[in-house]
Amino acid sequence: HQIEQPILKIFGENPDISTMSIKQCKFYQTAKDTNARIRKELRRQGLDFEYSKVGRLQGYRYPVHISDPIAHLKRDNKRMRLKQIERLIDASVGLFPDSWLTKMLLTSQHHLQGASAPIISFDHNFGFYRIDIIPTLYDAIENKQVIHFCYHPNYSHESVELVFHPYFLKEYNQCWHLFGKAFLASNGLPAKYAICTIDRIRGEITTVDPQPPFIPNTTDWNDYFAQIIGVTRRNGQMQEIVFETTDETTFFRILRKPIHSSQKVLCFHNEANMMRGKFSINVIPNEELLSVLLSFRSGITVIAPSEYVNTVRREMELMSNNYATE
């Protein structure tokens, strides 16, 4: 809690220069100017100091009767952070599940309050690598700032420098994804990285200076995600994917946790007991859809359309080849 002129303190303790005039030292004026700037900045923050001089040691220090001189700054910082979190939640309403937003707010309040013995907690997801850059990306989207970062496609050692116009953030499958328009920093040509997973962003994210004109977003994100599972949207057409369950557990699992908002129950194979059934969803097929369907293992069978059945079959054959024995 004490602000002093450290260069002057050294003079008082070093016997080799204790007889030298302080003002004859070439660093004296620099130290004096630096101290003045520090005091000016602290005063701007509402912190004033008492001048004291003991022998040759002189400087400014906070009144000793105040135990925590920056307590009000810490309180203001907590309030500011909580407002930022609430602003993020407001912007996410309708795009994230309510439970996710509740978790975020409760967890944030817990950390801001410094609780030492919580009575409720949520699972910490360590899969959110580089989640610390979310506030930076969020502010860039909100303020329509063009940013620059180093991106590693496919987790490879090769990297590409991107100039990015950010539009949207979405979490899926334990990873955050940044949507926007990308250009190569080297020559300004359009780049194919319209979706960047943030765990592949390396190093610092900076704003481009001077700022180029921000390219406005024209995508309706609710419509964009309504037609797919996950985040990858190909140029294909919407298809009705039909599949049936082979056991009771899988049937109720899919019934109570729909794969997609368009999911419908087409029929029950045993209407008396509702043991098995047939479902349909209307989506644009992508990698995430295939992963979700395969996650049910033998619990489901995709039966239409025929071309997508072949897609699933080819993927299963490739998986089977990994375990082929001679």
C-alpha positions as CSV (number, residue, x, y, z in Angstrom):
1,H,0.0,0.0,0.0
2,Q,3.0,2.3,-0.1
3,I,4.1,4.2,-3.2
4,E,7.7,5.5,-3.0
5,Q,10.5,6.6,-5.3
6,P,12.4,3.4,-5.5
7,I,15.5,4.9,-7.0
8,L,15.8,7.4,-4.1
9,K,15.4,4.6,-1.6
10,I,18.4,2.8,-3.2
11,F,20.6,5.9,-2.6
12,G,19.8,5.8,1.1
13,E,20.8,2.2,1.4
14,N,23.8,1.9,-0.8
15,P,27.0,3.0,1.0
16,D,28.9,3.5,-2.2
17,I,26.7,6.3,-3.3
18,S,25.3,7.5,0.0
19,T,27.5,10.6,-0.1
20,M,26.5,11.5,-3.7
21,S,24.0,14.2,-4.3
22,I,20.8,12.5,-5.4
23,K,20.1,15.2,-7.9
24,Q,23.5,14.5,-9.6
25,C,22.3,11.0,-10.6
26,K,21.3,10.8,-14.3
27,F,18.3,8.6,-13.3
28,Y,16.9,11.1,-10.7
29,Q,14.7,13.1,-13.1
30,T,13.3,10.0,-14.8
31,A,12.4,8.5,-11.4
32,K,10.8,11.8,-10.3
33,D,8.8,12.1,-13.5
34,T,7.6,8.5,-13.3
35,N,6.5,9.0,-9.7
36,A,4.6,12.1,-10.6
37,R,2.8,10.2,-13.4
38,I,1.9,7.3,-11.0
39,R,0.5,9.7,-8.4
40,K,-1.5,11.5,-11.1
41,E,-3.0,8.3,-12.3
42,L,-3.8,7.1,-8.8
43,R,-5.4,10.4,-7.9
44,R,-7.6,10.1,-11.1
45,Q,-8.7,6.7,-9.6
46,G,-9.7,8.5,-6.4
47,L,-6.7,7.5,-4.4
48,D,-4.8,10.3,-2.6
49,F,-1.6,10.0,-0.7
50,E,0.4,11.6,2.2
51,Y,3.8,13.0,1.6
52,S,6.4,11.8,4.0
53,K,10.2,12.3,4.5
54,V,12.4,10.3,6.8
55,G,16.0,11.3,6.4
56,R,16.9,11.0,2.8
57,L,14.0,8.7,2.1
58,Q,11.0,10.5,0.8
59,G,7.8,9.6,-1.1
60,Y,4.1,9.3,-1.0
61,R,2.2,6.6,0.8
62,Y,-1.4,5.8,1.6
63,P,-2.8,6.8,5.0
64,V,-2.0,3.9,7.4
65,H,-5.5,3.9,8.9
66,I,-7.0,2.6,5.6
67,S,-6.4,-1.2,5.4
68,D,-7.5,-1.7,1.7
69,P,-7.0,1.5,-0.4
70,I,-8.3,-0.2,-3.6
71,A,-11.4,-1.8,-2.1
72,H,-13.8,0.4,-4.0
73,L,-12.0,-0.3,-7.3
74,K,-12.4,-4.0,-6.7
75,R,-16.1,-3.6,-6.0
76,D,-16.5,-1.5,-9.1
77,N,-14.7,-4.2,-11.1
78,K,-17.0,-6.9,-9.8
79,R,-20.0,-4.9,-10.8
80,M,-18.6,-4.2,-14.2
81,R,-17.8,-7.9,-14.8
82,L,-21.3,-8.9,-13.7
83,K,-22.9,-6.4,-16.0
84,Q,-20.8,-7.8,-18.9
85,I,-21.9,-11.3,-18.1
86,E,-25.6,-10.3,-17.9
87,R,-25.2,-8.5,-21.3
88,L,-23.8,-11.6,-22.8
89,I,-26.7,-13.7,-21.4
90,D,-29.2,-11.2,-22.8
91,A,-27.6,-11.4,-26.2
92,S,-27.8,-15.2,-26.1
93,V,-31.5,-15.7,-25.1
94,G,-33.2,-18.0,-27.5
95,L,-29.9,-19.3,-28.9
96,F,-28.6,-21.2,-25.8
97,P,-30.6,-23.5,-23.4
98,D,-32.0,-21.7,-20.3
99,S,-30.0,-24.2,-18.2
100,W,-26.8,-23.1,-19.8
101,L,-27.5,-19.4,-19.1
102,T,-28.5,-20.1,-15.5
103,K,-25.3,-22.1,-15.0
104,M,-23.2,-19.3,-16.5
105,L,-24.8,-16.6,-14.3
106,L,-24.7,-18.7,-11.1
107,T,-21.1,-19.7,-11.6
108,S,-20.0,-16.1,-12.4
109,Q,-21.8,-14.7,-9.3
110,H,-20.1,-17.4,-7.2
111,H,-16.6,-16.4,-8.4
112,L,-17.3,-12.7,-8.1
113,Q,-18.5,-13.1,-4.6
114,G,-15.5,-15.2,-3.7
115,A,-17.6,-17.9,-1.9
116,S,-15.4,-20.3,-0.1
117,A,-18.0,-23.0,0.7
118,P,-20.5,-23.3,-2.0
119,I,-23.6,-25.5,-1.5
120,I,-24.3,-26.0,-5.2
121,S,-22.0,-26.5,-8.2
122,F,-21.9,-27.5,-11.8
123,D,-19.6,-29.8,-13.7
124,H,-16.5,-28.0,-14.9
125,N,-16.0,-28.7,-18.6
126,F,-12.3,-28.7,-19.3
127,G,-13.0,-29.3,-22.9
128,F,-13.6,-25.6,-23.5
129,Y,-10.1,-24.9,-24.4
130,R,-9.3,-21.1,-24.9
131,I,-12.6,-20.1,-23.5
132,D,-10.7,-17.1,-22.0
133,I,-10.8,-15.4,-25.4
134,I,-14.7,-15.4,-25.6
135,P,-15.0,-11.9,-24.1
136,T,-12.5,-10.5,-26.6
137,L,-14.5,-12.1,-29.5
138,Y,-17.8,-11.0,-28.0
139,D,-16.7,-7.4,-27.8
140,A,-15.4,-7.5,-31.3
141,I,-18.8,-8.7,-32.6
142,E,-20.7,-6.2,-30.6
143,N,-18.5,-3.3,-31.6
144,K,-18.2,-4.5,-35.2
145,Q,-14.4,-4.6,-35.1
146,V,-12.2,-6.3,-37.7
147,I,-9.7,-8.6,-35.9
148,H,-6.5,-10.4,-36.7
149,F,-5.3,-13.8,-35.4
150,C,-3.3,-16.8,-36.3
151,Y,-5.4,-19.9,-37.2
152,H,-4.3,-23.6,-37.3
153,P,-6.7,-25.5,-39.6
154,N,-7.3,-29.2,-38.6
155,Y,-5.0,-28.8,-35.5
156,S,-2.0,-28.9,-37.8
157,H,1.4,-27.2,-37.3
158,E,0.7,-25.1,-40.4
159,S,-1.0,-21.8,-39.7
160,V,-2.6,-19.0,-41.6
161,E,-2.9,-15.3,-40.7
162,L,-6.5,-14.2,-40.9
163,V,-8.2,-10.8,-41.0
164,F,-11.7,-11.7,-39.7
165,H,-15.0,-9.9,-39.6
166,P,-16.8,-11.6,-36.7
167,Y,-20.5,-12.1,-36.6
168,F,-21.6,-14.9,-34.2
169,L,-20.4,-17.3,-31.5
170,K,-21.9,-20.7,-30.9
171,E,-20.9,-23.6,-28.5
172,Y,-21.4,-27.1,-29.8
173,N,-20.0,-30.4,-28.6
174,Q,-17.7,-28.9,-26.0
175,C,-16.2,-26.3,-28.3
176,W,-16.9,-22.7,-29.3
177,H,-17.1,-21.7,-32.9
178,L,-16.7,-18.2,-34.4
179,F,-18.6,-17.3,-37.5
180,G,-17.8,-14.5,-39.9
181,K,-16.0,-13.5,-43.0
182,A,-12.2,-14.3,-43.4
183,F,-9.5,-12.9,-45.5
184,L,-5.9,-13.8,-45.8
185,A,-3.7,-11.2,-44.0
186,S,-0.9,-11.7,-46.6
187,N,-2.8,-10.5,-49.7
188,G,-6.4,-9.7,-48.6
189,L,-8.0,-12.4,-50.7
190,P,-11.1,-14.2,-49.3
191,A,-10.3,-17.3,-47.2
192,K,-12.4,-20.4,-46.7
193,Y,-12.4,-20.2,-42.9
194,A,-15.9,-18.7,-42.3
195,I,-16.2,-20.9,-39.2
196,C,-13.2,-21.0,-36.8
197,T,-13.1,-23.2,-33.8
198,I,-11.6,-21.1,-31.1
199,D,-9.3,-23.9,-29.8
200,R,-7.4,-23.6,-33.1
201,I,-6.8,-19.8,-32.6
202,R,-3.3,-19.4,-31.3
203,G,-1.6,-16.4,-29.9
204,E,-3.1,-13.0,-29.4
205,I,-6.2,-11.6,-31.0
206,T,-5.7,-8.0,-32.1
207,T,-7.9,-5.4,-33.8
208,V,-6.8,-4.3,-37.3
209,D,-5.3,-0.8,-37.3
210,P,-6.4,1.1,-39.2
211,Q,-9.8,-0.4,-39.2
212,P,-11.1,-1.4,-42.6
213,P,-14.8,-1.0,-43.3
214,F,-16.7,-3.7,-41.5
215,I,-18.7,-6.1,-43.8
216,P,-22.2,-6.3,-42.4
217,N,-23.7,-9.6,-41.4
218,T,-26.6,-10.8,-43.6
219,T,-27.2,-14.2,-42.0
220,D,-30.3,-15.0,-39.9
221,W,-28.6,-17.3,-37.4
222,N,-31.9,-18.8,-36.1
223,D,-32.7,-19.9,-39.6
224,Y,-29.1,-21.0,-40.2
225,F,-29.0,-23.4,-37.3
226,A,-32.6,-24.5,-37.6
227,Q,-31.7,-26.5,-40.7
228,I,-28.7,-28.4,-39.4
229,I,-27.3,-30.3,-36.4
230,G,-24.2,-28.7,-35.0
231,V,-22.4,-25.9,-36.8
232,T,-21.4,-27.1,-40.3
233,R,-23.8,-26.1,-43.1
234,R,-23.1,-27.5,-46.6
235,N,-24.6,-26.5,-49.9
236,G,-26.9,-29.5,-50.0
237,Q,-30.7,-29.6,-49.8
238,M,-32.9,-30.4,-46.9
239,Q,-33.7,-34.1,-46.6
240,E,-36.0,-36.2,-44.5
241,I,-33.9,-38.6,-42.6
242,V,-35.9,-41.6,-41.4
243,F,-34.6,-44.1,-38.8
244,E,-36.1,-46.6,-36.5
245,T,-35.1,-47.7,-33.0
246,T,-34.3,-51.3,-32.2
247,D,-34.8,-51.3,-28.4
248,E,-36.9,-49.6,-25.8
249,T,-34.0,-47.7,-24.1
250,T,-33.0,-46.0,-27.4
251,F,-36.6,-45.2,-28.3
252,F,-37.3,-43.3,-25.0
253,R,-33.8,-41.7,-25.1
254,I,-34.6,-40.2,-28.5
255,L,-38.2,-39.4,-27.7
256,R,-37.3,-37.4,-24.5
257,K,-34.1,-35.9,-26.0
258,P,-34.9,-35.1,-29.6
259,I,-32.1,-35.1,-32.1
260,H,-33.4,-32.1,-33.9
261,S,-36.3,-29.6,-33.5
262,S,-38.0,-31.1,-36.6
263,Q,-38.1,-34.6,-35.1
264,K,-41.4,-36.5,-35.5
265,V,-42.6,-39.9,-34.4
266,L,-43.9,-41.6,-37.5
267,C,-45.2,-44.8,-35.9
268,F,-44.9,-47.2,-33.0
269,H,-43.9,-50.8,-33.7
270,N,-45.7,-51.8,-30.6
271,E,-48.3,-49.2,-29.8
272,A,-49.5,-51.0,-26.6
273,N,-46.1,-50.9,-24.9
274,M,-44.4,-48.2,-27.0
275,M,-41.3,-50.5,-27.1
276,R,-39.9,-49.3,-30.5
277,G,-40.7,-46.7,-33.0
278,K,-39.8,-44.9,-36.3
279,F,-38.6,-41.2,-36.3
280,S,-37.9,-38.6,-39.0
281,I,-36.0,-35.3,-39.0
282,N,-35.7,-32.7,-41.7
283,V,-32.1,-31.4,-42.0
284,I,-29.2,-30.6,-44.3
285,P,-26.9,-33.6,-43.8
286,N,-23.4,-32.8,-42.4
287,E,-20.7,-34.4,-40.4
288,E,-22.4,-33.7,-37.1
289,L,-25.6,-35.5,-38.1
290,L,-23.5,-38.6,-39.0
291,S,-21.7,-38.5,-35.6
292,V,-25.0,-38.2,-33.7
293,L,-26.6,-41.1,-35.5
294,L,-23.6,-43.3,-35.0
295,S,-23.5,-42.5,-31.3
296,F,-26.6,-44.6,-30.9
297,R,-24.6,-47.6,-32.1
298,S,-26.9,-50.6,-32.8
299,G,-29.9,-48.8,-31.2
300,I,-31.1,-47.3,-34.4
301,T,-31.2,-48.2,-38.1
302,V,-31.3,-45.5,-40.8
303,I,-33.8,-46.5,-43.5
304,A,-34.2,-43.5,-45.7
305,P,-33.3,-41.8,-48.0
306,S,-31.3,-44.5,-49.8
307,E,-28.3,-42.3,-50.6
308,Y,-28.0,-41.3,-47.0
309,V,-28.3,-44.9,-45.9
310,N,-25.3,-45.6,-48.2
311,T,-23.4,-42.7,-46.5
312,V,-23.9,-44.3,-43.1
313,R,-23.0,-47.7,-44.5
314,R,-19.7,-46.5,-46.0
315,E,-18.8,-44.8,-42.7
316,M,-19.5,-48.0,-40.8
317,E,-17.4,-50.0,-43.2
318,L,-14.5,-47.6,-42.7
319,M,-14.8,-48.0,-39.0
320,S,-15.0,-51.8,-39.3
321,N,-11.8,-51.8,-41.3
322,N,-9.9,-50.2,-38.4
323,Y,-10.6,-53.4,-36.4
324,A,-10.1,-55.9,-39.2
325,T,-7.8,-58.8,-38.4
326,E,-5.6,-60.8,-40.8
